[in-house]
Every structure is written in C-alpha cells, then in structure tokens.
Amino acid sequence: MRHRGSSKIKYEHHMIQGLRQLLEQIEPWDEIKSIIPGQIRPTKSHKSLMLQARYNTQTGVKCLARSGSAVQEVFIVSSNPEVFKERLARFLQ
C-alpha cells in the first residue's frame, strides 16, 4: 500500500468494500491525475464489486462503484478520459 501523502487517491471519505484495493491497482496509470471517492448511497444488492465509467466531466470521468447494497461515486481527474475509459474496460474484463 502506498503512503497516503504521495497517493493520487483522496482518502477523506469512506469507501465501499473492496473499492480501496481496486483504486490502488489503477492509481499508477499515467492518465490518472487524481482519484476522488464521493458520496455512498444505498442501492439494490450486488454480489461483487463493480466499477463503471459513466460519463466525462470537465476534469475527467465520473464512475460508479457498486458493492453489496451500496453505490459510490468516484471521480477520476484525467488528462485523457477516453484512454482511461478504454483501459478501465480492459482491466475489468
């Protein structure tokens, strides 16, 4: 695990189960400048962790992570959102 002071991941918020480990795996990607986990909300149950790119934002990509009965927004600050989305899709296959 990387030291929080040098991490691209903002650890101010709680994360749903399994999300931290997944984000730490994609954190070194060059196209990622910062990872900002957001609000956690209840949702329909999912058996395993899922991370899905939803749409581009002014600074990168908004993703949704689902695990158990929770969903969490994850904002990816990226210099190249399209490359990030393609790489994420391959990584999650």
PLY file of the C-alpha trace (Angstrom):
ply
format ascii 1.0
element vertex 93
property float x
property float y
property float z
element edge 92
property int vertex1
property int vertex2
end_header
0.00 0.00 0.00
1.30 3.44 -0.90
1.84 6.16 1.65
-1.24 8.38 1.79
0.83 11.55 1.47
2.08 10.56 -2.01
-1.14 8.96 -3.21
-3.35 10.12 -6.06
-6.32 8.78 -4.05
-8.05 11.24 -1.74
-8.71 9.33 1.50
-11.03 11.90 3.14
-14.14 9.75 2.59
-15.07 6.20 3.48
-15.08 3.68 0.65
-17.37 0.76 -0.06
-16.00 -2.71 0.48
-13.19 -3.62 -1.93
-13.00 -0.21 -3.61
-9.76 0.91 -1.96
-7.88 -2.14 -3.23
-9.20 -1.67 -6.77
-8.33 2.05 -6.81
-4.82 1.30 -5.56
-4.35 -1.04 -8.55
-5.29 1.62 -11.13
-3.68 4.56 -9.30
-0.27 4.26 -11.10
-1.83 4.75 -14.56
-0.28 7.80 -16.25
-3.61 9.18 -17.47
-4.92 9.42 -13.88
-4.02 12.63 -12.08
-6.27 12.19 -9.03
-8.99 9.84 -7.69
-11.74 11.32 -5.55
-14.22 8.92 -3.92
-17.56 10.61 -3.30
-20.88 10.00 -1.62
-22.05 6.50 -0.67
-25.76 5.71 -1.14
-27.88 2.59 -0.62
-28.90 0.64 -3.72
-30.03 -2.78 -4.90
-27.67 -5.52 -3.81
-24.65 -6.54 -5.92
-22.69 -9.67 -5.11
-19.25 -8.37 -6.10
-17.50 -5.05 -6.58
-18.18 -3.32 -9.88
-16.63 -0.08 -11.19
-18.19 1.54 -14.24
-17.24 4.72 -16.12
-20.45 6.73 -16.56
-19.62 9.97 -18.38
-16.94 12.58 -18.99
-16.75 15.65 -16.74
-14.83 18.90 -17.25
-11.84 17.40 -15.45
-12.08 13.69 -16.30
-14.59 10.89 -15.75
-17.38 10.17 -13.26
-17.54 6.50 -12.29
-19.90 4.49 -10.12
-18.71 1.71 -7.84
-21.21 -0.84 -6.54
-20.69 -3.41 -3.82
-23.14 -5.14 -1.54
-26.07 -2.78 -1.06
-24.13 0.45 -1.65
-23.16 2.63 -4.60
-20.40 5.24 -4.51
-19.43 7.98 -6.93
-15.74 8.02 -7.90
-14.34 10.99 -9.78
-11.24 10.39 -11.88
-9.26 13.51 -12.76
-7.61 12.62 -16.05
-5.63 14.27 -18.81
-7.10 11.75 -21.26
-10.57 10.48 -20.25
-11.05 8.31 -23.35
-7.79 6.43 -22.78
-8.76 5.96 -19.13
-12.21 4.54 -20.03
-10.75 2.14 -22.61
-8.04 0.97 -20.20
-10.56 0.52 -17.36
-12.81 -1.60 -19.59
-9.87 -3.88 -20.48
-8.69 -4.03 -16.85
-12.10 -5.11 -15.57
-12.65 -7.89 -18.15
0 1
1 2
2 3
3 4
4 5
5 6
6 7
7 8
8 9
9 10
10 11
11 12
12 13
13 14
14 15
15 16
16 17
17 18
18 19
19 20
20 21
21 22
22 23
23 24
24 25
25 26
26 27
27 28
28 29
29 30
30 31
31 32
32 33
33 34
34 35
35 36
36 37
37 38
38 39
39 40
40 41
41 42
42 43
43 44
44 45
45 46
46 47
47 48
48 49
49 50
50 51
51 52
52 53
53 54
54 55
55 56
56 57
57 58
58 59
59 60
60 61
61 62
62 63
63 64
64 65
65 66
66 67
67 68
68 69
69 70
70 71
71 72
72 73
73 74
74 75
75 76
76 77
77 78
78 79
79 80
80 81
81 82
82 83
83 84
84 85
85 86
86 87
87 88
88 89
89 90
90 91
91 92
